Amino acid sequence: MLEEVERWLARRSWSATDRPLDQLLAAKRGAGTTVSVVLPALDEEATVGAIVATIRRELMSDAVPLVDELVVVDSGSTDRTAEVAAAAGARVVHRDEILPRLPALPGKGEVLWRALLVTTGDVVCFVDADLKDFSADFVSGIVGPLLTDPDVHFVKAMYDRPLGEAPGQGGRVTELVARPLLNLHWPRLAGFVQPLGGEYAARRELLERLPFPVGYGVELGLLVDALHTVGLDALAQVDVGVRRHRHQDGRALGRMAAAIYRTAQLRLARGHLVRPVLTQFERTEEGFVPRTYAVDTEERPPMAEIPEYAQRHAA
């Protein structure tokens, strides 16, 4: 590990317990900073309600007004995700209602990018909607450094990721794809424990300057681009405990890995894959059948370049 990264780990890695809520509230009041929390959601009725209710109860009360805005962006759920989220106290916005002149592309990154247009917070915190046993530390922990340290611009959550009952075995795409890519090509980012984690917070002024890969590559893309935009010392990570969530099957992980590799390749060469598709195999009664999927090849430009966003800020 680079000596620079070792120093960064000592300087920019914390625990959620390092900043008590009263300290965060005092810093928030003193600076007048506003905080938005965004949950991208697709068919998450089983978990989204509990997450929203926890944030509302523990971080949006009169006694603890840490979060100013809680938005669930539904990307086309066929279950009761939107209804459950609204009943729990979130403002629910459908992805297709945001920037309707631009047809939406499928993918998580697309939802996160569009969320910038329907939120107002100076700090934007993203939280996946499939978390189980959710703790408010996932939010307060990662917004904490942004409220208390003006030199920090981007904060990732870090945590243990069990696979079933096996501790530390989650994050398979991280260990097999993302971590090798980062260590080989962006060694200054080798200190991030969960580079692909879906829980992170950043200053709006940074997010609006970054391109957003529309699919699964969004976390790696934002992390790499944030490094080049604001530098390693402006990035940080906070330990929030344990993350339990719904796990993907092997084929879905393969598609995720391909999108992440493509995102890295684009940033290394600013070129294009010759054939941006991935073929996988599924056993059927007739034998192994190939299934071919397109690899995400689209990225949205920095939000600051979108006229509707500029008009909203000028108003």
C-alpha positions as CSV (number, residue, x, y, z in Angstrom):
1,M,0.0,0.0,0.0
2,L,1.2,3.5,-0.8
3,E,2.5,5.5,2.1
4,E,0.0,8.2,1.0
5,V,-2.8,5.8,1.4
6,E,-1.6,4.6,4.9
7,R,-1.6,8.3,6.0
8,W,-5.0,8.7,4.5
9,L,-6.4,5.7,6.3
10,A,-5.2,7.2,9.6
11,R,-6.5,10.6,8.8
12,R,-9.7,10.0,6.9
13,S,-11.2,6.8,8.3
14,W,-13.6,7.1,11.2
15,S,-16.3,5.3,13.1
16,A,-19.9,6.6,13.2
17,T,-19.5,6.8,17.0
18,D,-16.7,9.4,16.6
19,R,-19.2,12.2,16.0
20,P,-22.2,12.2,18.4
21,L,-25.5,13.5,17.1
22,D,-25.3,16.7,19.2
23,Q,-22.0,17.6,17.6
24,L,-23.4,17.1,14.2
25,L,-26.5,19.2,14.9
26,A,-24.4,22.0,16.3
27,A,-22.2,22.0,13.2
28,K,-25.2,21.8,10.9
29,R,-26.8,24.8,12.6
30,G,-23.6,26.8,12.7
31,A,-23.0,26.4,9.0
32,G,-26.6,26.4,7.9
33,T,-26.0,23.2,5.9
34,T,-29.0,21.3,4.6
35,V,-29.1,17.5,4.1
36,S,-31.1,15.4,1.6
37,V,-31.3,11.6,1.8
38,V,-32.1,9.7,-1.4
39,L,-33.2,6.1,-1.7
40,P,-33.2,4.7,-5.2
41,A,-35.8,1.9,-5.2
42,L,-37.0,-0.9,-7.5
43,D,-39.4,-3.4,-6.1
44,E,-38.2,-3.0,-2.5
45,E,-41.6,-3.0,-0.6
46,A,-40.2,-5.5,1.9
47,T,-37.5,-3.1,3.2
48,V,-38.0,0.5,2.1
49,G,-40.7,1.3,4.7
50,A,-38.5,0.4,7.7
51,I,-35.6,2.4,6.3
52,V,-37.8,5.5,5.8
53,A,-39.5,5.1,9.2
54,T,-36.1,4.9,11.0
55,I,-34.7,8.0,9.3
56,R,-37.9,9.9,10.0
57,R,-38.0,8.8,13.6
58,E,-34.4,9.2,14.5
59,L,-33.0,11.9,12.2
60,M,-36.0,14.1,11.3
61,S,-37.7,14.8,14.6
62,D,-37.9,18.2,16.3
63,A,-35.3,17.0,18.8
64,V,-32.9,15.7,16.0
65,P,-33.4,17.6,12.8
66,L,-30.4,16.2,11.0
67,V,-32.1,15.4,7.8
68,D,-34.1,18.0,6.0
69,E,-35.4,16.0,3.0
70,L,-36.1,12.3,2.4
71,V,-36.9,11.3,-1.1
72,V,-37.5,7.8,-2.6
73,V,-37.0,7.7,-6.3
74,D,-38.9,4.8,-7.7
75,S,-37.5,3.5,-11.0
76,G,-40.5,1.5,-12.1
77,S,-41.5,-0.8,-9.3
78,T,-44.2,-3.3,-10.0
79,D,-44.9,-3.9,-6.3
80,R,-46.0,-1.6,-3.5
81,T,-42.7,0.2,-3.1
82,A,-44.0,3.7,-3.7
83,E,-47.1,3.2,-1.5
84,V,-45.1,1.7,1.4
85,A,-42.4,4.5,1.2
86,A,-45.0,7.3,1.1
87,A,-46.9,5.7,4.0
88,A,-43.7,5.7,6.1
89,G,-43.1,9.4,5.5
90,A,-41.0,9.7,2.4
91,R,-41.6,12.0,-0.6
92,V,-41.9,9.6,-3.5
93,V,-40.9,10.6,-7.0
94,H,-41.0,8.4,-10.1
95,R,-37.9,8.4,-12.2
96,D,-39.8,9.1,-15.4
97,E,-41.3,12.3,-13.9
98,I,-37.9,13.9,-13.5
99,L,-36.5,15.6,-16.6
100,P,-39.2,14.1,-18.9
101,R,-37.7,15.6,-22.1
102,L,-34.9,13.0,-21.7
103,P,-36.1,9.4,-21.9
104,A,-34.9,7.5,-18.9
105,L,-32.4,4.7,-19.3
106,P,-32.5,1.6,-17.1
107,G,-30.0,1.5,-14.2
108,K,-29.3,2.7,-10.7
109,G,-26.9,5.5,-11.8
110,E,-29.7,7.0,-13.9
111,V,-31.9,7.3,-10.8
112,L,-29.1,8.8,-8.7
113,W,-28.3,11.4,-11.4
114,R,-31.9,12.4,-11.8
115,A,-32.3,12.7,-8.0
116,L,-30.1,15.8,-8.0
117,L,-32.9,17.6,-9.9
118,V,-35.6,16.8,-7.2
119,T,-33.5,17.5,-4.1
120,T,-32.2,20.7,-2.6
121,G,-29.7,19.7,0.1
122,D,-26.2,21.0,0.3
123,V,-25.2,17.5,1.2
124,V,-26.8,14.6,-0.6
125,C,-26.8,11.1,1.0
126,F,-27.6,8.0,-1.0
127,V,-28.8,4.9,0.7
128,D,-29.8,1.6,-1.0
129,A,-33.4,0.6,-0.4
130,D,-32.8,-3.1,0.2
131,L,-31.0,-2.9,3.5
132,K,-32.2,-5.1,6.3
133,D,-31.8,-4.3,10.1
134,F,-31.2,-0.7,9.0
135,S,-29.5,1.7,11.4
136,A,-29.7,5.5,11.3
137,D,-25.9,5.4,11.7
138,F,-25.8,4.7,7.9
139,V,-26.9,8.2,7.4
140,S,-25.6,10.2,10.4
141,G,-22.2,8.4,10.1
142,I,-21.5,9.4,6.5
143,V,-22.9,12.9,6.6
144,G,-21.0,13.6,9.8
145,P,-17.6,14.4,8.3
146,L,-19.3,16.6,5.7
147,L,-20.9,18.7,8.4
148,T,-17.9,19.0,10.7
149,D,-14.9,19.2,8.3
150,P,-15.1,21.7,5.3
151,D,-12.2,19.9,3.7
152,V,-14.1,16.6,3.2
153,H,-16.3,16.4,0.1
154,F,-17.1,12.7,-0.4
155,V,-17.7,10.0,2.2
156,K,-18.3,6.3,1.7
157,A,-19.8,4.0,4.3
158,M,-17.7,0.9,5.3
159,Y,-19.1,-2.2,7.0
160,D,-19.0,-5.9,7.4
161,R,-20.9,-7.7,4.6
162,P,-22.0,-11.2,5.6
163,L,-23.3,-13.7,3.0
164,G,-26.1,-15.5,4.7
165,E,-24.5,-16.6,8.0
166,A,-21.0,-16.4,6.8
167,P,-19.2,-13.3,8.0
168,G,-17.2,-11.2,5.6
169,Q,-18.2,-13.2,2.5
170,G,-20.4,-10.6,0.9
171,G,-19.1,-8.1,-1.7
172,R,-18.1,-10.7,-4.2
173,V,-17.9,-8.2,-7.1
174,T,-15.9,-5.9,-4.9
175,E,-13.3,-8.5,-4.2
176,L,-13.1,-10.1,-7.6
177,V,-13.4,-7.0,-9.8
178,A,-13.4,-3.6,-8.2
179,R,-10.6,-4.0,-5.7
180,P,-8.2,-5.5,-8.2
181,L,-9.0,-2.7,-10.7
182,L,-8.5,0.0,-8.1
183,N,-5.3,-1.4,-6.7
184,L,-3.8,-1.8,-10.2
185,H,-5.0,1.4,-11.8
186,W,-5.9,3.8,-9.0
187,P,-3.8,2.7,-6.1
188,R,-4.6,5.9,-4.2
189,L,-8.1,4.5,-3.7
190,A,-6.9,1.1,-2.4
191,G,-7.8,2.2,1.2
192,F,-11.5,2.1,0.6
193,V,-13.1,-0.9,2.4
194,Q,-16.3,-0.8,0.4
195,P,-15.7,1.0,-2.9
196,L,-18.9,-0.3,-4.5
197,G,-21.1,0.3,-1.4
198,G,-24.4,2.1,-2.2
199,E,-24.3,4.2,1.0
200,Y,-22.3,7.4,0.5
201,A,-22.7,11.2,0.9
202,A,-21.2,14.1,-0.9
203,R,-21.4,17.8,-1.3
204,R,-23.9,18.8,-4.0
205,E,-21.3,21.1,-5.5
206,L,-19.1,18.1,-6.2
207,L,-21.9,15.8,-7.4
208,E,-23.2,18.3,-9.9
209,R,-19.7,18.4,-11.6
210,L,-19.4,14.6,-12.0
211,P,-20.6,12.4,-14.9
212,F,-22.9,9.5,-13.7
213,P,-22.6,6.1,-15.4
214,V,-26.2,5.0,-15.7
215,G,-25.9,1.5,-14.4
216,Y,-23.9,-0.6,-11.9
217,G,-20.7,1.3,-12.7
218,V,-21.9,4.4,-10.9
219,E,-20.2,3.8,-7.6
220,L,-16.8,3.1,-9.1
221,G,-17.2,5.9,-11.6
222,L,-18.1,8.5,-9.0
223,L,-15.3,7.4,-6.7
224,V,-12.6,7.6,-9.4
225,D,-13.9,10.9,-10.8
226,A,-14.1,12.4,-7.3
227,L,-10.5,11.5,-6.7
228,H,-9.4,13.3,-9.8
229,T,-11.7,16.3,-9.1
230,V,-11.0,17.1,-5.4
231,G,-8.1,14.8,-4.5
232,L,-7.7,12.0,-2.0
233,D,-7.6,14.1,1.1
234,A,-11.2,15.3,0.3
235,L,-12.4,11.7,0.4
236,A,-13.2,9.7,3.5
237,Q,-14.9,6.6,4.9
238,V,-16.9,5.8,8.0
239,D,-17.5,2.5,9.7
240,V,-21.3,2.0,10.3
241,G,-21.3,-1.6,11.4
242,V,-22.9,-4.4,9.4
243,R,-24.8,-4.3,6.1
244,R,-27.4,-6.9,5.4
245,H,-29.3,-6.9,2.2
246,R,-30.8,-9.0,-0.6
247,H,-28.0,-10.8,-2.5
248,Q,-27.9,-11.1,-6.3
249,D,-27.4,-14.5,-8.0
250,G,-24.2,-15.3,-9.9
251,R,-25.4,-14.2,-13.3
252,A,-26.6,-10.9,-12.1
253,L,-23.2,-10.4,-10.4
254,G,-21.5,-11.2,-13.7
255,R,-23.5,-8.4,-15.4
256,M,-22.6,-6.1,-12.6
257,A,-18.9,-7.0,-13.0
258,A,-19.0,-6.3,-16.7
259,A,-20.5,-2.8,-16.2
260,I,-18.0,-2.0,-13.6
261,Y,-15.1,-3.2,-15.8
262,R,-16.5,-1.1,-18.7
263,T,-16.7,2.0,-16.4
264,A,-13.0,1.5,-15.4
265,Q,-12.0,0.9,-19.0
266,L,-13.6,4.1,-20.2
267,R,-11.8,6.1,-17.5
268,L,-8.5,4.5,-18.3
269,A,-8.7,5.0,-22.1
270,R,-11.7,7.3,-22.7
271,G,-12.4,5.0,-25.5
272,H,-15.1,2.4,-26.2
273,L,-15.3,-1.3,-25.9
274,V,-15.3,-3.0,-29.2
275,R,-18.3,-5.2,-28.3
276,P,-20.1,-4.0,-25.2
277,V,-22.1,-7.2,-24.5
278,L,-21.7,-10.1,-22.1
279,T,-22.8,-13.6,-22.8
280,Q,-23.6,-15.9,-19.9
281,F,-24.9,-19.5,-19.9
282,E,-28.0,-21.0,-18.3
283,R,-28.7,-24.7,-18.0
284,T,-32.1,-25.8,-19.3
285,E,-33.7,-29.1,-20.3
286,E,-32.0,-28.7,-23.7
287,G,-28.6,-28.1,-22.2
288,F,-26.6,-24.8,-21.7
289,V,-28.3,-21.9,-23.4
290,P,-26.4,-18.7,-24.0
291,R,-28.0,-15.4,-22.8
292,T,-26.5,-12.2,-24.0
293,Y,-26.9,-8.9,-22.2
294,A,-25.9,-5.4,-23.2
295,V,-23.2,-3.9,-20.9
296,D,-24.1,-0.3,-19.8
297,T,-22.3,2.0,-22.1
298,E,-24.1,5.3,-21.4
299,E,-23.1,8.0,-19.0
300,R,-25.1,11.1,-18.0
301,P,-23.1,14.4,-18.2
302,P,-22.4,16.5,-15.1
303,M,-25.7,17.8,-13.8
304,A,-24.3,21.4,-13.9
305,E,-24.5,21.1,-17.7
306,I,-28.3,20.4,-17.7
307,P,-30.3,23.6,-18.5
308,E,-33.2,22.7,-16.2
309,Y,-30.8,22.3,-13.3
310,A,-29.1,25.6,-14.0
311,Q,-32.6,27.4,-14.3
312,R,-33.6,25.9,-10.9
313,H,-30.5,27.3,-9.2
314,A,-30.9,30.7,-10.9
315,A,-34.5,31.0,-9.7
